[in-house]
Amino acid sequence: MAKFIVSTKSKRKVADGNNYIYDFHSSSPNLGKEYWRCEKRRLCSVRIHTVTENNEPKIIHFSNEHLHPADVWGDQSNSCTRYKKLTERLKRLAVEYDSTT
């Protein structure tokens, strides 16, 4: 089951039942559809189309296969924040390590 989530930068996203996350791309108000791209679009070409039913997204079209593993955190609502914090910490540790050698 898919659900809407909000990123740390207040961007709308959709998380599907397999822990893949999609960024909003565009919409078609006449058709009531929204179009989304995999958040890792630099290496993955998956796109989905959704309609909103009962304030929840319903995936009506899915294209291609993901070329990367799903979000390992499992909790989509916090995964963006956790990933960003982990990345920042790893960068900081790399700089500290580099300055001590």
C-alpha positions, 0 to 999 in steps of 0.5 A, a space after each residue: 500500500 502506498 502512502 504520501 510522505 513529506 521530505 525534510 525540505 517539505 517536498 511531497 513524496 510517495 512511498 510504496 509498499 516495498 519501501 521505494 520512494 518517489 519524488 513528485 514530477 507533474 500532474 494532470 488535473 483533467 485526468 486526476 493523475 499525478 506522475 512520480 519518479 524514483 527518488 534515485 532517478 540518476 540510476 533508476 528510471 522507474 516512474 509511477 502514476 497515481 490517483 488519490 483515493 481517501 487521501 491516499 495514493 493509489 498506484 495505477 501504473 508502474 514502469 520498469 524495474 528498480 536498479 537499486 535496493 529498497 530503502 533499508 530503514 523501513 520507516 519511510 517517514 523518517 528515512 530521508 532524515 536518517 539518510 541525510 544525517 548518516 551521510 553528513 556524519 560519514 562525510 564529517 568522519 572522513 574529513 576528520 580521518 583525513 586531517 589526522 593522517 
